Amino acid sequence: MRALLIYPLFPKTFWSYEKILELVNRKVLLPPLGLVTVAAILPQDWEFKLVDRNIRTVTEAEWAWADVVILSAMIVQKSDLLDQIREAKRRGKRVAVGGPYPTSVPDEVEAVGADYLILDEGEITLPMFVEAIQRGETAGIFRANGEKPDVTTTPIPRFDLLEFDAYDSMSVQFSRGCPFQCEFCDIIVLYGRKPRTKAPAQLLAELDCLYKLGWRRGVFMVDDNFIGNKRNVKLLLKELKVWQVEHQYPFRFNTEASVDLAEDPELMQLMVECYFDAVFLGIETPDEDSLQLTKKFQNTRSSLVEAVETITRAGLRIIAGFIVGFDGEKSGAGDRIVRFAEQTGIPTTTFAMLQALPNTALWHRLDKEGRLRSKDGNINQTTLMNFIPTRPLEEIAREYVEAFWQLYEPEQYLDRVYHYFLKLGAPKCKPPFKLPTWVDLKAVAIVCWRQGIKRQTRWKFWHHLVSMIIRNPEVWEHYLIVCAHNEHFLEYRQIVRDQIEGQLAEFLAGEAKQKQVTEESKIPVSLV
């Protein structure tokens, strides 16, 4: 069986980092970990080819070669996923689809011709698919019916199928699931609230595989809450620390975690000793009433400002996620998020309007209340809310655009990054010195030219850089990398403004037209 694995395009988002990737001659931030895991679960006597459409298009020779086309996608990849299904069917290929988006809304992929729907987690449903293929079945829907797989049985992903030079970081996964109950989150719907973890030896075997294949750059631990099972993650980190020392720290890690990381000094210490240097936190909003209403209780148990300070001083740079548009939210939420970012100094802040993702608790509640404008949730930062909020949508959208714009104003950004890195804890690891590559030197030169000479930031850029080298010399390189990130954000904030304002104008025009129709319907017939 010849299986062509296709990963659909991502639209431009906060996470696409095009301008940063251009600096270091990479095309994509992260690889399709799900598809290379699928390839590892499927029979190993099958032949596989993988095409990440974020790197290149599928060739006619690859289409012709395939017996079956397998696609996986998140909701944000919906448009290209549906296009690729149509392309495959146009060529007479059998099509199998899976991943978060098809699992959430299977009817949409079935409607465009997908033959096999491999839903839920593949460790359970992929063997069902294989058995159907072996029986000669040409279609089928395969579900786990609430069963969650034991991820200690998951094989090492087929990293060898990836085009390594195209990616900035690699991905591995230690756990699935999250113990919390945030109303808007689809992770607990897809993977459950009981975190399941791999064995430490299993994860280290995956790192061994990457190491043997020659990978020597960053590794993203893609767990949606890496510390969901603190006992097991500490067992992993204790062994990972030894592995990193033995291999001379070939990988620098980052991951996602809940804010209660700040309550566990041992865990933070272990992370930095394993060469973790950044962690994404879903802070969402500094408004405690909104956090309570959306059931993000873990963010209300202690001061968010103090939690950020604690994690930062431990040596972990925070990337924070923020959302506007919660029910009951008061005017000025965007400004309050900006003030929180400035107060804490968090350099990188993802920012979006709230979306009701399919089958989440929020989605079901709003559907019951008749408030869904569309049942097609999307997590892109350039999309208006898909439900009727409790305050005017226009007000929320304008606050969002202005806050996003302000957060990445060049001088304000440099100041925030500078003050944050002055208090960032020094790394605990000492990897061997490596000469910078020509690509690295070129990237530094471009950033210095743009921010230190070409733009009005020139004085601040050089002052802050020299001061950082003097006052916190062990993080200056990391600091310069984060300064470079604004090359992406400067362009992306304009994309956000243009697209949101365009959608808002269309929405308001529709509202005005509807109002006019309503008013005209009230005119007495005798006067017409």
Sequence and secondary structure as in RCSB ss.txt:
>XXXX:A:sequence
MRALLIYPLFPKTFWSYEKILELVNRKVLLPPLGLVTVAAILPQDWEFKLVDRNIRTVTEAEWAWADVVILSAMI
VQKSDLLDQIREAKRRGKRVAVGGPYPTSVPDEVEAVGADYLILDEGEITLPMFVEAIQRGETAGIFRANGEKPD
VTTTPIPRFDLLEFDAYDSMSVQFSRGCPFQCEFCDIIVLYGRKPRTKAPAQLLAELDCLYKLGWRRGVFMVDDN
FIGNKRNVKLLLKELKVWQVEHQYPFRFNTEASVDLAEDPELMQLMVECYFDAVFLGIETPDEDSLQLTKKFQNT
RSSLVEAVETITRAGLRIIAGFIVGFDGEKSGAGDRIVRFAEQTGIPTTTFAMLQALPNTALWHRLDKEGRLRSK
DGNINQTTLMNFIPTRPLEEIAREYVEAFWQLYEPEQYLDRVYHYFLKLGAPKCKPPFKLPTWVDLKAVAIVCWR
QGIKRQTRWKFWHHLVSMIIRNPEVWEHYLIVCAHNEHFLEYRQIVRDQIEGQLAEFLAGEAKQKQVTEESKIPV
SLV
>XXXX:A:secstr
 EEEEEE    S GGG HHHHHHTT SBSS  HHHHHHHHHS TTSEEEEEETTT    HHHHHH SEEEEE  G
GGHHHHHHHHHHHHHTT EEEEESHHHHH HHHHHHTT SEEE S HHHHHHHHHHHHHTT S EEE  TT    
GGG     GGGS GGGBSEEEE  EE  S   TT SHHHHH SS EE  HHHHHHHHHHHHHTT  SEEEE  TT
TTSSHHHHHHHHHHHHHHHHHTT    EEEEE GGGGG HHHHHHHHHTTEEEEEEEEE S HHHHHHTT GGGS
SS HHHHHHHHHHHT EEEEEEEE  TT  TTHHHHHHHHHHHH  SEEEEEE    TTSHHHHHHHHTT BS S
     TT   SB  SS HHHHHHHHHHHHHHHT HHHHHHHHHHHHHHS   S         HHHHHHHHHHHHI
IIIISTTHHHHHHHHHHHHHHSGGGHHHHHHHHHHHHHHHHHHHHHHHHHHHHHHHHHHHHHHHHHHHHHHTS G
GG 
